[in-house]
Amino acid sequence: MYLSPRFRAFAAGAALLAASALAQAQQALPNVVILATGGTIAGAGASAVNSATYAAAKVGVDKLIAGLPELSKIANVRGEQVFQVASESLTNDNLLTLAKRVSALSKQADVDGIVITHGTDTLEETAYFLTLTVHTSKPIVVVGSMRPGTALSADGALNLYDAVSVAGSKDAVGKGVLVTMNDNIDSGRDVSKNVNVKTSAFSSQWGPLGMVVEGKNYWFRAPVKRHTMASEFDIDAINALPAVEIAMGYEGVSSTAIDAFSKSGVKAIIHGGTGNGSVANRIVPNLQKARTDGAVIIRSSRVADGFVIRNAEQPDDKYDWVVAHDLRPQKARILAMVALTKTSDTKELQRIFWEY
C-alpha cells in the first residue's frame, strides 16, 4: 500500500510524540525496587483449593512482577532476588545481607522506595531489624501473603500492589519500616503475626498506622519509638550478631533450656514468661547463675498484649535483669542482638528497650 511522504512524516512525528509522552510519564512515577526473599507470596500449591498446604519460595521475583502488570501504572519497578528461603529458615547472616542491601539501595538517588517480599512466619522480626538498623527516611515496606498465588482468593497480588504504592508515596517518607498486609499499614516495630490461617493474620495491639484503599494511603497515627534515621544503630557498622536465645515459661517448666543456653556462652537469654513476664520460682536461681556467668537476662512475656513492668513479679534491680517492655520474645531477641553490638551494660540496655 502506497503511503505519501507527508503521511509517513506525520506518522513518525506521532510516534515520537507518543514515545516522549510515555517517557515523561515514566519519569513522573516513583522508582521502587522489590527485593525478594521467598515465602508464601512466592509459593505454589498443588491446586486452587490449597491455601494452607503448599510449597513456599518457588516463584522468582521477575515472575511476581510480570504477573502484576498493574504495578507499571504506579511505579517504575525492578526486582532483585536476594535469596529464596522460607522465612522460618532465615539466619542472622540472611538478616545482615538483606539489611546491607536495603541500606545500599536507600543511598541511591534513583531509588525512591524499597519493598521486601518475605515469608510471614518471621516477617515481623525482619521488619523490626530493618527498623533498628537502616538509616534512611525513604519508605521501606515489608510484605507477604497468607495464601500462595495459586490459591482461590490469593492475597499476595493486592498486598504487593499496596506495598509498591506505599513505598513510592511521599506521605510514607520518614515513617520508618512499614508492613502492608490485608489493606493495613502497620509499623514494623509493632506488628505481629497473630493468626496462621487467615488473611487478617497481622495486627498490633496499638493499631495500624493507616490503610491503603485503591492505591491511596490514609494515615491515622505515626510511630513514636526511635527508628531508622533516629536510631543509634547502623547496619553499615554491623558485621556479626551476638548469640541470643529464648527460653519460654510454662507450667512445670524446667531449667534445661536456661542451663544449656548459659553453658553454650550466649550473650543474652530472653525469658518469655507468663503474665507480666513471670518466672517460676524454681528457675530463678538458674537465671541468676546465668547472669553471673555473663549472660544478660531479659524478661519478656508470652502474652500477646500488654507490657512487662519492671520490678513487678521479680526484683529486676536486685538481679540486674532487663525488661522487654511491650516486645514479644522474638522481637526482644532482635533488639537484644542489635543492642549488644554496642553495649552489655544493663542500665544502657534497659534504656534501649524503653526507647526502641
Beta strands, then each sheet from edge to edge (+ up, - down):
strand 1: 31-36
strand 2: 76-81
strand 3: 113-117
strand 4: 140-143
strand 5: 177-181
strand 6: 184-187
strand 7: 192-193
strand 8: 202-203
strand 9: 210-213
strand 10: 216-219
strand 11: 244-248
strand 12: 268-273
strand 13: 296-301
strand 14: 322-323
sheet 1: 2+ 1+ 3+ 4+ 5+ 6- 9+ 10-
sheet 2: 7+ 8-
sheet 3: 11+ 12+ 13+ 14+
end
